[in-house]
Amino acid sequence: MSLDDATAPACTICHRSLYADELTAYACRPCTDRVDLDLRALAGADGLYARLGTRLAPGSSSGGPAVSGSRTAPLPLRLEPLSLMARGGVVTVLQTWLVDWHELLGWNHPRWRGGLQQQCDDVVHALRVNLPWAAGSHPAVAEFAHEVGQLRRQCERQITGDRPARIVPVACPCGTVLRITLDTAGARCAGCGAQYGHTELMQLPLAARAAA
């Protein structure tokens, strides 16, 4: 990767170089579209947030009957999906971001209506409407994208029972170790500032065990 590539304006989410019409933005169009898909996946009657309610019974994350392998009585509800559904979970995280956006734009504080499902649907809609502005003007849009993606993956794991993605250490030519997963969109090396897209990250060699 050349020095020009490392210093050129880049997407703060995937760290790929921005196109000529995106040079003043914080996020590229593909990453903006990806965040929009993550938001859409959370909302709606058949969305991930609503489906968490079907995974509250012990043993339900595997899709089979609710059973317990221990001799003690199971908890009446599974805590992981419950924590995502409750205050402080998915809806609260999204609402906190919407409040932040309203403050930056000088708008009045958003108002929450109805129960948590309706609030989820409403905040997702508001965030999607204003996502183009955030991609172009919000310096923390990468953090927002990370949190929304993390919420989606947490919900999906509770519904499907899948394990978290494995973290793999790879080595930048400068010697710095980058810790990524197979779905990492991109990363910037903290050592030399080199920017890597997903394809480039997958081509980096595994880091030596001692360095990792």
N, C-alpha and C positions, 0 to 999 in steps of 0.2 A: 504494500500500500504506500503510495507516494505521500510526500509532505503536503502537497496541494490537496489531496483527498482528505488528509487529517484535519486541515484548517478550513476547508470549504464549509459553507452553511449546510447544516445537516438536520434531519429530523431528530428531535429530542427523544423520540420513542424508540425507533429502530436504528437510528444513527446513520442511515443512508443519506447520501447527498441529495439536497432538494433540487427540484426542477426550477427552471428560470422563473416561472410564475409563482413559485412558492418560497422565494428566498427570504422573505420577511416573516414567514410563518414558523411556528414551533413544531408542527406536525405535518407529515406528508399526507396525501390523499389516501393511499392504501391503509395507513395506520388509523386515520380518521374513520374510514369505512369499517375497519376491524373493531374499533371501539363502539361504533354504532350498532354493529351486529351483537356485541356483548351486551349492550344495554337492552336491545330488543329481546334477547334470549331470556332476560330476567323477568320481563313484564308479561301481563296478560293472564287469562284464565288457565291457559295451558303452558304458561311460562315456568321457568325454574323456581321462582319464588313461590308460586302457587303449589307446585309439585312437592315442595319441601313438606307440606302438610300430610302427604301420603307416606312419609318416611319417619314419622314420629314414634311408631311402635317399635319396641326392641326387636331386632332381627330383620326389620323391613328394608334395610339398605341393600340387601342382596337380592331382593325381589321374592324371597321365599317366605315361609311362615315365620311368625315371631316365636323364636325358640331361644332358650338360654342353656349354655353348656355348664353353668355353675349350679351348685346346690342351693344358692340363695335366690330369693325372688328378684327378678329383674326390675330395674327402674321403670316406673309407669310410662316414661317418655324418654326418647333418646335426646341427650342434651345438645349434641352437635347441630342437628337441623333446627332444634328449638331456639338455640342462640342466634342462628342466622335469621330466623323469622321474627324474633322479639325485638323490642327497642334496644338500640345499640348494635343491631345486626345490619342486614342488607339495606333496609329502608333508611336507617339513621345515617349510614355512611354516605348514601347518595344525597340525602337531604343536606348534609353538611357541605357537600360540594356545591349544591345549588345555592345555598346561602352565601358561600364564598363568591360565586359568580355574580350574584345580585349585588353584593357589596362592591365588587370591582366595577360593575357597570353603573353604580349609583342608583339602583332600583330599590324599591321597598322590599322588606323581608317577605319571602314567599309564605303563603298560608297553606296549612295542611288540612285536608278535608277527609272525612270518612274514616274507615278502618285502615289497617296497615296495608291490605291488598290494594285498596284504592289509592292510598298514598304512594305505594310502590309504582303503580301505573302512571300516576300524575307526575311524579318526580322524574321517572324515566322519559316521559314525553317532553317535559321541560328541558331536560339535559340534552336530548336528541335535537330539539329545535335550536338550541344555542351551541351545539357542538362545533359547527363551522367557525363561530366566533372564537371559541376556546382554542381550536387548532391554530388559528391565526394570531391570537392575541394573548393567551394565558401562558405565562412562563412555566407554570406547574402542570401543564397538560400531560406530560409524561407520567407524573405521579398519579394523576387522575386515571389515565389509561391503565396503569399498573393495578390500581385498586379495583377498578371495574372488572378487569380481566381476572383478578384474584377472586373476586366475589363470584363470578361465573364458575370458575373452576371449583371453588369450595362447594357451591350448590350442586354442581354436577357430580362431585365425589360422593356427596351424601345421598344422591338419588341412585347412582349406579354402583356405589361401593368400591369404585376404583381408588387405588393408592395414589398419593402425591407423586408428581413427576420426579424422576431421579435427577439429582444435580451431578453434572459432569465437569471436572476441572480441565480446561484446555489452556495451552500456552501461547501467548503472544510472542512474536519474534524477539521482542525486547526483554523477555523473561518473565513478564507479569502473568500471573495465573488468573484466568477468567472463569467464573463458576456459572455454568449455563445449564439449561434443560433442552430437550429436543424441540420444544416449541418456543424458545427464546427468539423474539423478533429481531433483536440486535443489541449491541453493547459497545461501549467505548472503553478502551484500555486506560486504566488509571495511571499507568506508568509512562506511556509515550503519547497518549491522546489519540491513537489510531481508532478509527470508527469501523465497525464490522456489521454488515447485514447478516441475516440468517444464514444464507448460503456460505458466506465467508467464514462464519463461526464454525459451521459444520466441517470446514476444510482445515481448521487449525488442529495441530497434533495434541494428543492427550498430554496433560502435564505430568511430569515425573512425580511419583508418589511422595517423595520427600518434600518437593515444592508445593504440592497440593495440600 
